[in-house]
Amino acid sequence: MRRLFWLALGVTVGVMVMRKLSRAAERMTPASLGHSMSSGLSDLAQALRDFSADVREAMHEQEVALRANAGLDGTLGAVPEPRQGEPQPPQAQIETA
């Protein structure tokens, strides 16, 4: 009875080890390595696309803020409103003869 128990235990452990080894060998085949490499590269490409989109969005927000602060966000030829506390530029006076 004891021998039968140890024999069954040995066979079970042997089968489990063989299954693990065969799965590891399948992961090391060129096709499997290529598939995992391609999926990793596609994940990297997606992360780079997301990062560049975030950078472009932040650049646009910064440009809008800079244009607003510089008074360049209005129409061409528009004079920006003076800030509080700043002296106003002299008005051009048109003399009529």
C-alpha positions as CSV (number, residue, x, y, z in Angstrom):
1,M,0.0,0.0,0.0
2,R,2.8,2.4,0.9
3,R,4.7,1.6,-2.3
4,L,1.5,2.3,-4.3
5,F,1.1,5.7,-2.7
6,W,4.7,6.7,-3.4
7,L,4.4,5.4,-7.0
8,A,1.2,7.5,-7.5
9,L,2.8,10.5,-6.0
10,G,5.9,10.2,-8.1
11,V,3.9,9.8,-11.3
12,T,1.8,12.9,-10.4
13,V,4.8,15.0,-9.7
14,G,6.5,13.8,-12.9
15,V,3.4,14.7,-15.0
16,M,3.2,18.1,-13.4
17,V,6.9,18.8,-14.0
18,M,6.6,17.7,-17.7
19,R,3.6,19.9,-18.3
20,K,5.5,22.9,-16.8
21,L,8.6,22.2,-18.9
22,S,6.6,21.8,-22.1
23,R,4.8,25.1,-21.5
24,A,8.1,26.8,-20.9
25,A,9.5,25.2,-24.1
26,E,6.4,26.5,-26.1
27,R,7.1,30.0,-24.8
28,M,10.7,29.8,-26.1
29,T,9.8,28.9,-29.7
30,P,10.6,31.5,-32.3
31,A,6.9,32.0,-33.2
32,S,5.9,32.6,-29.5
33,L,8.9,34.9,-28.9
34,G,7.9,36.9,-32.0
35,H,4.3,37.1,-30.9
36,S,5.3,38.4,-27.4
37,M,7.8,40.8,-28.9
38,S,5.3,42.2,-31.4
39,S,2.6,42.6,-28.7
40,G,5.2,44.4,-26.5
41,L,6.2,46.7,-29.3
42,S,2.6,47.5,-30.1
43,D,2.0,48.3,-26.4
44,L,5.1,50.6,-26.5
45,A,3.9,52.3,-29.7
46,Q,0.5,52.9,-28.1
47,A,2.1,54.4,-25.0
48,L,4.2,56.7,-27.2
49,R,1.2,57.8,-29.2
50,D,-0.6,58.6,-25.9
51,F,2.4,60.5,-24.6
52,S,2.8,62.6,-27.8
53,A,-1.0,63.4,-27.7
54,D,-0.6,64.6,-24.1
55,V,2.4,66.7,-25.0
56,R,0.6,68.3,-28.0
57,E,-2.4,69.1,-25.8
58,A,-0.2,70.7,-23.1
59,M,1.7,72.6,-25.8
60,H,-1.5,73.9,-27.2
61,E,-2.7,75.0,-23.7
62,Q,0.6,76.7,-23.1
63,E,0.4,78.5,-26.4
64,V,-3.1,79.7,-25.7
65,A,-2.0,81.0,-22.3
66,L,1.1,82.7,-23.8
67,R,-0.9,84.3,-26.6
68,A,-3.5,85.6,-24.1
69,N,-0.8,87.1,-21.9
70,A,0.9,88.7,-24.8
71,G,-2.3,90.0,-26.2
72,L,-2.0,88.1,-29.5
73,D,-5.3,86.2,-29.2
74,G,-7.4,89.0,-30.6
75,T,-7.9,90.1,-34.2
76,L,-5.1,91.6,-36.2
77,G,-4.4,95.2,-35.3
78,A,-6.3,95.0,-32.1
79,V,-4.7,96.9,-29.2
80,P,-4.6,94.8,-26.0
81,E,-6.4,96.2,-23.0
82,P,-3.9,97.8,-20.5
83,R,-3.5,96.0,-17.3
84,Q,-4.5,97.6,-14.0
85,G,-1.8,99.9,-12.6
86,E,-0.1,100.4,-16.0
87,P,-0.1,103.8,-17.6
88,Q,-2.2,104.0,-20.7
89,P,-0.4,104.9,-23.9
90,P,-1.2,108.4,-25.2
91,Q,-4.0,108.6,-27.7
92,A,-3.2,109.7,-31.2
93,Q,-4.9,112.9,-31.9
94,I,-6.0,113.7,-35.4
95,E,-5.8,117.4,-36.2
96,T,-8.2,118.7,-38.8
97,A,-7.3,121.7,-40.8
